[in-house]
Amino acid sequence: MHFDVFSALQSATAASKSRAIVLDNQIKKDGRSFVRYSKALATNQKMIRKRHDR
């Protein structure tokens, strides 16, 4: 019983690791667009803050 739980946990960990690797590759692929997006978001928030300050 205990061993089954352990092996299930191990396989789940392996699955999440492979999913993380896939996600990491996707993030690297989208890295430039993400940086561009986050910069746009930051400038957008600055504009919103300026509007609030007035």
CNS distance restraints for C-alpha pairs under 8 A (distance, minus, plus):
assign (resid   1 and name CA) (resid   5 and name CA) 6.45 0.50 0.50
assign (resid   2 and name CA) (resid   6 and name CA) 6.27 0.50 0.50
assign (resid   3 and name CA) (resid   7 and name CA) 6.11 0.50 0.50
assign (resid   4 and name CA) (resid   8 and name CA) 6.03 0.50 0.50
assign (resid   5 and name CA) (resid   9 and name CA) 6.09 0.50 0.50
assign (resid   6 and name CA) (resid  10 and name CA) 6.18 0.50 0.50
assign (resid   7 and name CA) (resid  11 and name CA) 6.19 0.50 0.50
assign (resid   8 and name CA) (resid  12 and name CA) 6.12 0.50 0.50
assign (resid   9 and name CA) (resid  13 and name CA) 6.11 0.50 0.50
assign (resid  10 and name CA) (resid  14 and name CA) 6.19 0.50 0.50
assign (resid  11 and name CA) (resid  15 and name CA) 6.12 0.50 0.50
assign (resid  12 and name CA) (resid  16 and name CA) 6.18 0.50 0.50
assign (resid  13 and name CA) (resid  17 and name CA) 6.08 0.50 0.50
assign (resid  14 and name CA) (resid  18 and name CA) 6.27 0.50 0.50
assign (resid  15 and name CA) (resid  19 and name CA) 6.15 0.50 0.50
assign (resid  16 and name CA) (resid  20 and name CA) 5.97 0.50 0.50
assign (resid  17 and name CA) (resid  21 and name CA) 6.22 0.50 0.50
assign (resid  18 and name CA) (resid  22 and name CA) 6.26 0.50 0.50
assign (resid  19 and name CA) (resid  23 and name CA) 6.09 0.50 0.50
assign (resid  20 and name CA) (resid  24 and name CA) 5.94 0.50 0.50
assign (resid  21 and name CA) (resid  25 and name CA) 6.22 0.50 0.50
assign (resid  22 and name CA) (resid  26 and name CA) 6.22 0.50 0.50
assign (resid  23 and name CA) (resid  27 and name CA) 6.05 0.50 0.50
assign (resid  24 and name CA) (resid  28 and name CA) 6.15 0.50 0.50
assign (resid  25 and name CA) (resid  29 and name CA) 6.15 0.50 0.50
assign (resid  26 and name CA) (resid  30 and name CA) 6.08 0.50 0.50
assign (resid  27 and name CA) (resid  31 and name CA) 5.44 0.50 0.50
assign (resid  28 and name CA) (resid  32 and name CA) 7.98 0.50 0.50
assign (resid  30 and name CA) (resid  34 and name CA) 5.91 0.50 0.50
assign (resid  31 and name CA) (resid  35 and name CA) 6.14 0.50 0.50
assign (resid  32 and name CA) (resid  36 and name CA) 6.20 0.50 0.50
assign (resid  33 and name CA) (resid  37 and name CA) 5.99 0.50 0.50
assign (resid  34 and name CA) (resid  38 and name CA) 6.05 0.50 0.50
assign (resid  35 and name CA) (resid  39 and name CA) 6.10 0.50 0.50
assign (resid  36 and name CA) (resid  40 and name CA) 6.19 0.50 0.50
assign (resid  37 and name CA) (resid  41 and name CA) 6.07 0.50 0.50
assign (resid  38 and name CA) (resid  42 and name CA) 6.07 0.50 0.50
assign (resid  39 and name CA) (resid  43 and name CA) 6.25 0.50 0.50
assign (resid  40 and name CA) (resid  44 and name CA) 5.98 0.50 0.50
assign (resid  41 and name CA) (resid  45 and name CA) 6.17 0.50 0.50
assign (resid  42 and name CA) (resid  46 and name CA) 6.28 0.50 0.50
assign (resid  43 and name CA) (resid  47 and name CA) 6.26 0.50 0.50
assign (resid  44 and name CA) (resid  48 and name CA) 6.29 0.50 0.50
assign (resid  45 and name CA) (resid  49 and name CA) 6.13 0.50 0.50
assign (resid  46 and name CA) (resid  50 and name CA) 6.19 0.50 0.50
assign (resid  47 and name CA) (resid  51 and name CA) 6.22 0.50 0.50
assign (resid  48 and name CA) (resid  52 and name CA) 6.28 0.50 0.50
assign (resid  49 and name CA) (resid  53 and name CA) 6.14 0.50 0.50
assign (resid  50 and name CA) (resid  54 and name CA) 6.47 0.50 0.50
